[in-house]
Amino acid sequence: MPQIINTNSASINAQRNLNQSQSGFQTALERLSSGLRINSAKDDAAGLAISTRFTSQVRGLEVAIRNSGDAVSLAQTAEGALGAMTENLQRIRELALQSANATNSAVDRQALNTEVDQLLQEIERVSTQTNFNGTLLLDGTFSAVTFQIGANEGESVSFGIDGATVDKLGAAASDGISSEPQAAAMLPGDLKINGFAIDGSAASDDTVSRFDQAQSAISKAAAINKSTENTGVEAVVNGTFVDGTAYTPANGNQAVLINGVSVNLVTSTALTGQVNLENVVSAINEKSGQSGVTASFSGNPALGVQLTAADGRNITLSSAGANTSTFGLAASSGAPGTTYSGSFTLVSRDGSNIELDTDTGNIGNAGLSVGTYSGNNSGAVGAAVGATAFAAGDVVINGVPVGPTQPNFDTASQTNPSFSAIAKAKAINDVSEQTGVTAKANPTVQNAGVIAPAANAHTFDINGVSYGVSVTATDTVADVQRAVVSAVNNKAGQTGVRAEAFNDTYRLIADDGRNITIANQSVNAGQLGLPANATTYSTISLESAGQIEVGTLTGNLATSGFTAGTYGSSETGGLVRDVDISTVDGAVRALKSVENALNTINFQRANLGAIQNRFESTITNQRITVENLEVANSRIRDADFAAETARLSREQVLQQAGLSILAQANAQPQQVLQLLQG
């Protein structure tokens, strides 16, 4: 072994080992002082990432637990107020029973009624002033609210509390009367509700439909609601749904106008029908923000693509090509295309019957039928809203003629707004005060046809909004379905139409009942399962707590989709606000009204109790989850003090030994100097 002094390898080795022991010593000190095994990413990068996610989840759950606790407090506040209202209603019932007794004089009953008036005022005060953190709970505005009860997006619970004001309590429960989609404007006299003529649907009342606004469910509901004070009936617009057509396999590449929005649709025979229709849905949904129309596919290419406008606006389809089955869409023609309308539901304010009639005989323009309907009738009546507007006298509800539908009744539908369920529902609602019946445009649904995947770039319009869907040779039916649904939903805000998967195809839905118009489809757009260029109309639902009598003055009742007749019974107690026990008959009616009100409140209290139990169960589950997550996180991140103290002791000994050896190694070159001594 050579004797050298320039390089002391023993010293270098001792220094390296000493540095290692120093690093280990410092790591042990850090872990013991912090209590954590992982203090930085260098300690355990993967473990740090996992631990961070655990920490985020734990902290999120802790907030969710507090949120759930707040929700329980809110429900308890509302339930307590309803309990106080129950006591007041029980007292009113006692007074009504006393007033109904023949031993009381008129003066006695008036004195009893004075107390009832005060109790009603207190019920109204409680219902309109009960709040939680400034949010009113019982006035009817607290509906479909969302509570974040989880640590992640989408982990929420929604519920609402029905209004418990005196102008809502007392009437028997009602699901209302639904109209059928009718591609026709409602004219004055087409519809009479409770003997009051409803004005025609006006396009100006539908601000969302692109075409034929006067025939939309929005404008018809608006026409009905203008007379609510006369009819006592309100119309509520439903969505617009356009069913698709069976998908025909082909290579398609076509632009289709949906509510005036151009959508490019592409299908390919190399893809399955499911994939092609999914692509159609995706393309339509991409522009749903523009068209207000969304597309959906059930998964069955034979059913095509369904179009929906959630707000009931018309859905207008327009396509330059005729082969809309390539896209599974409903039939449509060239510009301006075919318009589909939504429907509406009529609801009686006070629970009385809804009588539908017509002055013109064209009640079908409203999508209703002549007859008297019970406010408790949950069945739908009439036929689809026709492709014509209401004329004056076409529909008479409870003896009140419904006015004509006007294009301005439906501002959502792109095509034939006066034909839409929106317009006809508005025409009915314009006289709901006279008829006691309200109309609601139901969602417009257009089922798509069979998807035939083929490599093409497809274009089409939904409610005037253009879409484009490209299909490759390898796309399946499911791929096309996803693509079309996504495309439509992306522009739902523009068209009012959304899409959803439906079997092997999809469907377009206009939730507000607007017409769904498919237009300007490219030659091969049918490969996406899109219906042919056409407009789909929604249905109308009539709602009333009492009977609904439907008739016509013009003989055109069919334009409303309803059939003449009287529906349901009139055995309701009326609203609590109208309770008057100053007469024997009034006292007897008050008993029924109070009974209905108590049933309503009991149902609401049961719902509030159920939601409290659910939230409390959620809190218990979340606390268990937090406990388990913290234990799991501890195993990953916390330091083992037994192991770390042992490591600290070892590194301390190595430090001492390393220093001693380094001193000896540094002294070793001095031995070479002995060779220089003579």
Buried (B, 14 or more C-beta within 10 A) or exposed (E): EEEEEEEBEBBEEBBEBBEEBBEBBEBBEBBBEEEBBBBEEEBBEEBBEBBEEBBEBBEBBBEBBEBBBBBBBBBBBBBBBBEEBBEBBEBBBEBBBBBBEEEBEEEBBBBBBEBBBEBBEBBBEBBBEBBBEEEBBBBBEBEEBEBBBBBEEEEBBEBBBBBBBBBBBBBBBBBBBBBBBBBBBBBBBBBBBBBBBBBBBBBBBBBBBBBBBBBBBBBBBBBBBBBBBBBBBBBBBBBBBBBBBBBBBBBBBBBBBBBBBBBBBBBBBBBBBBBBBBBBBBBBBBBBBBBBBBBBBBBBBBBBBBBBBBBBBBBBBBBBBBBBBBBBBBBBBBBBBBBBBBBBBBBBBBBBBBBBBBBBBBBBBBBBBBBBBBBBBBEBBBBBBBBBBBBBBBBBBBBBBBBBBBBBBBBBBBBBBBBBBBBBBBBBBBBBBBBBBBBBBBBBBBBBBBBBBBBBBBBBBBBBBBBBBBBBEEBBBBBBBBBBBBBBBBBBBBBBBBBBBBBBBBBBBBBBBBBBBBBBBBBBBBBBBBBBBBBBBBBBBBBBBBBBBBBBBBBBBBBBBBBBBBBBBBBBBBBBBBBBBBBBEBBBBBBBBBBBBBBBBEEBBEBBEEBBEBBBEBBEBBEEBBEEBEEBBEEBBBBEEEEBBEBBEBBBEBBEBBEEBBEEBBEBBEEEEEEEEE
